[in-house]
Structures are given as structure tokens and as C-alpha cells.
Amino acid sequence: MSVTSRFFALMLPFAWLTVQPAWAEHKNASTKTAPVPAFTLPEPPALTETAKRLLDDVNKRIININTAELQAQLKNHPETVVIDVRTPAELALLGGRIDAPQFFNITRGWLEFQIESYVPDKNTPIVTYCGVNQRSPLAADTLMKLGYTNVRNYSDGFFKWRAAGLPVLALDKAPHSFLYDLPQEVIPGVWSAIGATAPGTYENSGHNNNLSFIITEEGVLVMNAGDNYLLAQSLHEEIKKHTPQPVKYVVLENGQGHAMLGSSYWKEQGAKIIAHRDTAKYIEKNGYEILAGMKTRQRDKAFKTEVVLPDIVFDDKLDLKMGSWNIQVLHLGNAHHHGDTMVWLPEKKLVISGDTAFHERMLPVFEDTDTKRWIEVWDKFEALGAKIVIPGHGGPTDMPTVRKWTRDYLVYLRGKIADLIRNGGSLDDAYKIDQSAYLHLHTSEELAKINAGRVFRSMEFE
């Protein structure tokens, strides 16, 4: 039997499950309406009498929780590690996975071999689940036998969670496109294709940041070129569905790969690439190394992607008049990255902020991120008076929201690090700083300790 045949044999019990891509409708800038998923709950695959007795025996030893109890667990204990024991293919094809801040996909067959690498502390609260509660009870039982002391099994399973309209993360919301998700109209004329909050992967085609565009009477301005040529082309295909106007300008929020590597496609279309002077220098110095990393990750999806330098370089402000639209391309100072750039529409009170603002995912602190300057830049950013913010990652929102999860987080972390340094604390102490108020943010499991360590090392020399 071929690999493909074996895969579809595994999927056969769920073959009649109708799966539709997740979507979100923004009724206004700060309100998201979550959809009720449209699919039929599957019946669990038939089990032999021996398998039933095995499951009955296991369920007597473990602690099962229902949907309401899992919601309470995630709310009251955001440090809870949630483990989906299904295969990655199931997550990709059957609607994604539960949106939990501390999440791992460890298949049932690898659990014993990998769990200690993912969760070394055996007192960590853990919840296991699968699709229809057949494999996850065995996983919970195994973890208890391995010495884990705080294990629960979510007995309702993924499909009931999704049917209840509870938060789900899909590996790809637009499987027919290289885009992770299709563009949504934020206000008339301003659109954004919201990227995955996870790191760039082959599955999301590198679309893990927001790709926005403004349609004017005299052409289109795009914010961010995209991670690769094919992704940029997919965005352009969506733009053409809404306007016949050509793309005249592509603004780069910074020199990171997902912001600039698609520029070669846009140049072919006759668009001018706009970047801050520091961003242009960064691309010139590091572009080919960034391209090589993207090619390793995206493989065939890196087709035709090349490094190109910006056509228009600016310092602090670039004014563009496109029909009735007054568009300001602004650099308020380097904070998150070299040449941080945003697009400000003063008449619309809307800002496409780039990576100056975060809210759904935890902001990353890089080696060259200046968190002190970031807070100083924030004061200028907030002084714009924006009512609507399209951040670098996550859906459109408002200024109070991004302030809470960007500026306030930076102030909190720097304050804790300053106290630590004054009291003679070490780098190891920095890793232990309480960030529980922020652990619900996507990617926090990867970034919280890294951020604390990098802020500590930089503040030692301030």
C-alpha cells in the first residue's frame, strides 16, 4: 500500500466530515465576529470489544474534563500545556487545532519519546485531546505512568470544541491560495490579508504577517511585498478581484524576509518599492542570507524569488497623493527592527503600523531590537490619533488594544528586569520573571523567556 493510500485509509472514518475554512468578519475595527463552523460532527470510528474494554479501563484511571472545564482551565491556568495527539495531516485537513497559548502537536506514537523534551517539568498542568476521544485517554494514561502529576484529558474532543464556535487555529485558512487567509475590507478602500500568527512555514507559504493594500482612483499601494514571489502573486490576484487599478507602490515595513522578499514580483509588475534608508541598508547587507533561509523553508514555493533593492528610499516621512487619498509613509524611529515603517491615513484615522504594534501574538525582541527606544517611539505613534490600527500581525483593532499588548508589555518587562539588575539578579532569574498575564498570546511559549533574556542582556549596558 502506498503512502497516499495509507493516509486516506486513516482518514476514512472522517471522510464524510465537511470542513470549511475558518474566517472572521470585522464589523468594525475593534469587533470580530466569530463564525459558527458549518460541519457535521463525526461519529467515532467503530471499536472492537477489546478496544472498548481497554478504553473503559483507562478512563477509570484518568481525569476527564468537558468543554466548560477546559475553558476554565485555560482561563485560570494559562501555563497549561495542551497536547493534540492527532497526526499533522489531520490538523491540516480536518479544521486545525484548539487555540491554546501553550500547545504542542505530539502524535500518540511519539508521545513517550518526545514529551520530556517538550515538557521537562513533570508538575506542569497538561491537557491531552484528539478528535473523538479515542487516542487522547491513552495519551493521558501514558503521561501519568511517566510521572506527570497534573494531567487531564479533554473528553469532548476537537470536533465538539470547533462545533461550539470556540477558538481554533487553522494551518491554512485559504487552501486554494498561497495566502494564509484572503483579504478583508477594513474600511472602504483599505484591505488586509491577515497572516498566521505562527512563524512562517511551508504550510502557510510564509504568510505570517499582514499584507495590506489601499485602492485609490490612481492606483494601489501595497504594504509589505510578502515572503516570496508566489505569495506576492497570490496577493495581486486577490487585488485584481477588487480593482482594475495597477499596483503603483509597495511599502516595506522593515527588512525582514516576509516584508521584502516578494519585491521581485512587484517590480516585474512595474511597482515602485519604498523603504526607509535603514531598511534598504539592511536588505543590501543581509538580503541574500535571508533569501537562502527562506528557500530552505519554502523549497518549491521559493520559485522565482530574488533579492531586489528598493526604488525609493526615505528618511522620516514620504507624502503620496493618490487621487483623493493623502497617504503618509512614516518612520518614527527604529524600535522593533531596522527602519520600522508605517502607513498613515490622516483623514481616515487609520494606521497600518507594521511591527511597531502587536496584540494577538507576543511581540518578539531580537538581538538588535531597542526596547527603550520602542517605548519612546510609541509616544509619537500614539500621538497620531489613530482610531483603527492594522498591526504587523493579528487582525485590525484599536489603539488601546495594541497599547496594552505592546507598550505596556515592554514597560512591564523592562521594569521587572530593572528591579532584577538593581538587586543583583542573574540571567537565569530573568527567565523566571512572571509573564503569566501575557501567556495567552500566540507564540508566547517560544518568545517569553527569549524576550526576558534579551532585554536583560541589553539593559545590563544601558
C-alpha positions in Angstrom: 0.0 0.0 0.0 1.4 3.4 -1.0 1.9 6.3 1.5 -1.1 8.1 -0.1 -3.3 5.0 0.2 -2.3 4.5 3.9 -3.1 8.2 4.6 -6.6 8.0 3.1 -7.2 4.8 4.9 -6.5 6.6 8.1 -8.8 9.4 7.1 -11.7 7.1 6.0 -13.6 7.3 9.3 -13.8 11.0 8.8 -14.2 11.1 5.1 -17.7 12.4 5.2 -16.8 15.3 7.5 -17.4 18.6 5.7 -14.7 21.0 6.6 -14.8 24.7 5.6 -12.0 27.2 6.1 -12.3 29.3 9.2 -13.0 33.0 8.7 -13.6 36.2 10.7 -15.8 39.1 9.7 -14.8 42.5 11.1 -17.9 44.6 11.6 -15.7 47.4 12.7 -12.1 47.9 13.6 -12.3 46.6 17.2 -15.1 43.9 17.0 -14.5 40.5 15.5 -17.5 38.2 14.9 -16.5 34.6 15.3 -18.4 32.3 12.9 -20.2 29.1 13.9 -18.4 26.4 12.0 -20.5 24.6 9.3 -19.8 20.9 9.5 -21.3 17.7 10.8 -19.9 16.1 13.9 -18.3 12.8 13.0 -19.2 9.6 14.8 -16.2 7.9 16.5 -14.8 5.0 14.4 -16.2 1.7 15.5 -14.1 -0.2 18.1 -13.7 -3.8 18.8 -14.9 -5.2 22.2 -11.3 -5.5 23.3 -10.6 -1.8 22.4 -13.7 -0.7 24.3 -12.6 -2.6 27.4 -9.2 -1.0 27.1 -10.7 2.5 26.9 -13.1 1.8 29.7 -10.2 0.7 31.9 -8.1 3.7 31.0 -11.0 6.1 31.7 -11.2 4.8 35.3 -7.6 5.8 35.9 -7.5 9.3 34.3 -9.3 12.6 34.9 -11.6 13.6 32.1 -12.8 17.2 31.6 -15.5 18.7 29.4 -15.6 21.8 27.2 -16.6 24.2 30.0 -13.9 22.8 32.3 -11.2 23.1 29.6 -12.2 26.8 29.0 -11.9 27.4 32.7 -8.6 25.6 32.9 -7.1 27.8 30.0 -8.5 31.0 31.6 -7.3 30.3 35.1 -4.1 28.5 34.3 -2.7 29.9 31.1 0.5 27.9 31.7 -1.4 24.7 30.9 0.2 22.7 28.1 -2.4 21.4 25.6 -1.3 18.4 23.5 -3.1 17.3 20.4 -2.2 13.7 19.7 -3.5 13.5 16.2 -1.3 13.5 13.1 -0.2 16.7 11.5 -2.2 15.7 8.4 -5.4 15.5 10.5 -4.7 19.1 11.7 -4.2 20.3 8.2 -7.2 18.6 6.6 -9.8 18.5 9.4 -10.1 22.1 10.5 -6.9 22.9 12.6 -6.4 22.7 16.3 -7.6 24.2 19.6 -6.2 27.7 20.1 -4.3 27.4 23.3 -1.3 29.5 24.3 0.9 26.6 25.3 0.3 24.0 22.6 2.2 21.0 21.1 1.2 18.6 18.4 2.8 15.3 19.6 1.3 12.3 17.8 0.3 9.4 20.0 3.0 7.1 18.7 5.8 9.6 19.6 4.5 10.8 23.0 6.7 8.6 25.2 9.8 9.5 23.2 9.3 13.3 22.9 7.3 14.5 25.9 10.3 15.2 28.2 11.9 17.4 25.5 8.7 19.5 25.3 7.6 19.4 28.9 10.6 18.7 31.2 8.8 19.7 34.4 6.5 16.9 35.4 4.3 19.1 37.6 3.2 21.2 34.6 -0.5 21.1 34.1 -1.2 19.1 30.9 -4.4 18.5 28.9 -4.5 15.9 26.1 -7.1 15.7 23.3 -7.8 14.2 19.9 -10.7 14.3 17.6 -13.3 12.0 19.1 -11.7 10.9 22.4 -10.2 7.6 21.5 -6.4 8.2 21.4 -6.2 11.0 24.0 -7.3 8.9 27.0 -4.4 6.5 26.2 -2.1 9.5 26.0 -3.2 10.9 29.4 -2.7 7.5 30.9 0.7 7.2 29.4 1.8 10.6 30.8 0.6 9.6 34.3 2.6 6.4 34.1 5.7 8.5 33.1 5.3 10.5 36.3 3.4 13.6 35.2 1.3 14.7 38.2 -1.2 17.1 36.8 -2.8 15.5 33.7 -6.3 15.9 32.3 -8.0 14.6 29.2 -10.4 16.7 27.2 -13.1 14.1 26.6 -15.4 16.2 24.3 -12.6 16.2 21.6 -11.7 18.7 19.0 -14.7 18.5 16.8 -17.1 19.4 19.6 -14.8 22.3 20.5 -14.9 23.6 17.0 -18.7 23.0 16.6 -19.2 25.2 19.7 -17.5 28.1 17.8 -14.6 28.2 20.3 -11.1 29.5 19.2 -9.4 27.3 16.6 -6.2 27.8 14.7 -6.1 26.6 11.2 -2.8 25.7 9.4 -4.2 27.4 6.3 -7.5 29.3 6.1 -7.3 29.7 2.3 -6.1 26.3 1.0 -6.7 27.3 -2.7 -4.3 30.2 -2.4 -0.7 30.8 -1.3 -2.2 33.3 1.2 -2.9 32.0 4.7 -6.2 34.0 4.6 -7.9 36.1 2.0 -8.1 39.9 2.2 -10.8 41.5 4.3 -12.0 45.1 3.8 -11.2 47.1 7.0 -12.8 50.3 5.8 -13.9 51.2 2.2 -10.8 51.1 0.1 -8.4 49.6 2.7 -7.9 45.8 2.7 -5.7 43.4 4.6 -4.8 39.7 4.2 -4.2 38.8 7.8 -1.3 36.3 8.2 -0.8 33.4 10.5 0.4 34.5 14.0 2.7 31.4 14.0 6.1 31.6 12.4 6.4 31.3 8.7 6.1 27.7 7.5 5.8 25.8 4.3 2.1 25.2 5.1 1.3 29.0 5.4 3.7 29.8 2.5 5.5 32.4 4.7 2.3 34.5 5.1 2.7 35.1 8.8 2.4 38.9 8.6 -0.3 41.2 7.4 -0.3 42.1 3.7 -2.4 45.2 3.3 -3.4 47.4 0.3 -5.1 50.7 -0.4 -7.2 51.1 -3.5 -7.3 54.7 -4.8 -8.6 56.3 -8.0 -5.0 56.5 -9.3 -3.6 53.1 -8.4 -3.0 50.7 -5.5 -0.5 51.0 -2.7 0.5 47.7 -1.0 2.0 47.4 2.5 4.6 44.6 2.5 5.9 42.7 -0.5 5.4 39.3 1.0 7.7 36.4 1.8 8.2 35.2 -1.7 7.3 35.7 -5.4 4.4 33.3 -5.5 2.8 34.7 -2.3 3.1 38.3 -3.8 1.5 37.0 -7.0 -1.4 35.4 -5.0 -2.0 38.7 -3.2 -2.0 40.5 -6.6 -4.6 38.0 -7.9 -6.9 39.0 -5.0 -6.3 42.7 -5.5 -7.4 42.3 -9.2 -10.7 40.9 -8.0 -11.5 44.3 -6.4 -10.0 46.8 -8.8 -8.5 47.1 -12.3 -6.1 49.8 -11.0 -2.4 48.8 -11.2 -0.2 48.5 -8.1 2.0 51.6 -8.1 3.8 51.4 -4.8 4.9 48.6 -2.4 6.0 49.9 1.1 8.2 47.7 3.2 7.6 47.8 6.9 11.2 46.6 7.6 13.9 44.4 6.1 12.6 41.1 7.4 12.0 38.4 4.8 8.3 38.3 5.0 8.2 42.0 4.4 10.5 42.3 1.4 11.4 39.0 -0.4 8.3 39.3 -2.7 9.6 42.6 -4.1 10.9 40.9 -7.3 7.3 40.0 -8.3 6.1 43.6 -7.7 9.0 45.1 -9.7 8.0 42.9 -12.6 4.6 44.5 -12.5 6.1 48.0 -12.7 5.5 48.9 -9.0 8.0 51.1 -7.1 9.4 49.6 -3.9 9.5 52.1 -1.0 11.7 51.6 2.1 13.4 53.5 4.9 17.1 54.1 4.4 18.0 51.8 7.3 15.8 49.1 5.8 17.5 49.4 2.4 20.9 49.1 4.0 19.8 46.0 5.9 18.5 44.4 2.8 21.7 45.1 0.9 23.8 43.6 3.7 21.6 40.6 4.7 19.2 40.0 1.9 20.9 37.0 0.3 21.3 35.3 3.6 17.6 35.9 4.4 16.7 34.5 0.9 18.7 31.4 1.5 16.9 30.7 4.7 13.5 31.2 3.0 14.5 28.8 0.2 15.3 26.1 2.8 11.9 26.6 4.4 9.7 27.1 1.4 11.5 24.8 -1.1 9.5 24.8 -4.3 7.4 27.7 -3.1 10.5 29.9 -3.4 10.2 29.8 -7.2 11.5 32.9 -8.9 12.1 34.8 -5.6 15.1 37.1 -5.8 16.5 39.9 -3.7 15.9 43.4 -5.1 16.7 46.7 -3.6 14.1 49.5 -3.0 13.5 52.1 -5.7 12.5 54.9 -3.4 14.3 55.5 -0.1 13.1 58.0 2.5 14.2 59.2 5.9 11.4 60.4 8.2 8.3 61.0 6.0 7.2 60.5 2.4 3.9 62.1 1.3 2.0 60.4 -1.5 -1.1 61.9 -3.2 -3.1 59.2 -5.0 -6.4 60.5 -6.3 -8.3 61.8 -3.3 -6.2 59.8 -0.8 -3.5 61.6 1.2 -1.0 58.8 2.3 1.9 59.4 4.6 4.7 56.8 4.8 6.3 57.4 8.2 9.4 56.4 10.1 9.1 57.4 13.8 12.3 55.7 14.8 13.9 52.3 14.9 12.3 50.2 17.6 11.4 46.6 16.6 13.6 46.5 13.6 15.8 48.5 11.2 13.8 51.2 9.5 10.4 50.5 11.1 7.9 52.0 8.7 4.1 52.6 8.9 1.4 54.0 6.5 -0.8 56.7 8.0 -4.1 57.8 6.5 -4.8 61.0 8.4 -8.3 61.6 7.0 -9.4 58.1 7.8 -7.7 57.9 11.2 -6.3 54.5 10.1 -2.7 53.4 10.5 -1.0 50.3 9.0 1.5 50.1 11.8 3.8 47.3 10.7 5.7 45.7 13.6 5.5 48.8 15.8 2.3 47.3 17.2 1.2 43.8 18.3 -1.8 42.3 20.1 -2.8 38.8 19.2 0.7 37.3 19.3 3.6 38.1 21.7 6.0 40.6 20.2 9.5 39.3 19.6 12.6 41.0 20.9 15.5 40.5 18.5 19.2 41.0 19.3 19.1 44.4 17.7 15.6 45.4 19.0 15.9 48.6 21.1 13.1 48.2 23.7 13.8 51.5 25.3 13.6 53.4 22.0 10.5 51.4 21.2 8.7 52.9 24.1 9.9 56.4 23.1 8.7 55.7 19.5 5.3 54.6 20.9 4.6 58.1 22.3 4.9 59.5 18.7 2.9 56.6 17.3 0.0 57.1 19.7 0.1 60.9 19.1 -1.0 60.3 15.5 -4.5 59.8 16.9 -5.4 56.7 15.0 -8.8 55.1 15.6 -8.1 52.0 13.6 -4.8 50.0 13.7 -3.8 47.3 11.3 -0.8 45.9 13.1 2.0 43.8 11.7 0.4 40.6 13.0 -3.2 39.9 14.0 -6.5 41.4 12.9 -7.5 45.1 12.8 -8.1 46.7 16.2 -7.8 50.0 18.0 -5.0 51.9 19.8 -5.9 50.9 23.4 -5.6 47.2 22.5 -2.2 47.4 20.8 -1.0 49.7 23.6 -1.9 47.1 26.2 -0.2 44.2 24.5 2.8 46.2 23.1 3.8 49.3 25.1 2.5 48.0 28.4 4.3 44.7 27.9 7.6 46.4 27.2 7.2 48.7 30.2 6.3 45.7 32.4 9.2 43.6 31.2 11.7 46.4 31.4 10.5 47.3 34.9 10.9 43.7 36.2 14.4 43.5 34.6 15.5 46.8 36.1 14.4 45.6 39.6 16.3 42.4 39.0 19.5 44.2 37.9 19.3 46.6 40.9 19.1 43.6 43.3 22.0 41.7 41.7 19.8 39.2 39.8 21.1 37.0 37.1 20.1 36.0 33.6 18.6 32.8 35.0 16.4 35.0 37.2 15.3 36.9 34.2 14.0 33.7 32.6 11.8 33.2 35.7 10.0 36.6 35.6 6.3 36.2 35.9 4.8 36.8 32.4 1.6 34.9 33.1 -0.6 37.9 32.1 0.8 37.6 28.6 1.0 33.8 28.1 -2.4 33.7 26.3 -0.7 35.5 23.3 0.2 33.4 20.4 3.9 32.3 20.2 4.4 33.2 23.9 5.6 29.7 24.6 8.5 30.4 22.2 9.2 34.0 23.0 8.5 34.8 26.7 11.9 33.6 28.0 13.8 34.7 25.0 12.4 38.2 25.3 13.3 38.3 29.0 16.8 37.2 28.3 17.5 39.6 25.5 16.0 42.6 27.5 18.2 41.6 30.5 21.4 41.5 28.4 20.7 44.8 26.7 19.7 46.6 30.0 22.9 45.5 31.7 24.7 48.1 29.5 22.2 50.9 29.4 
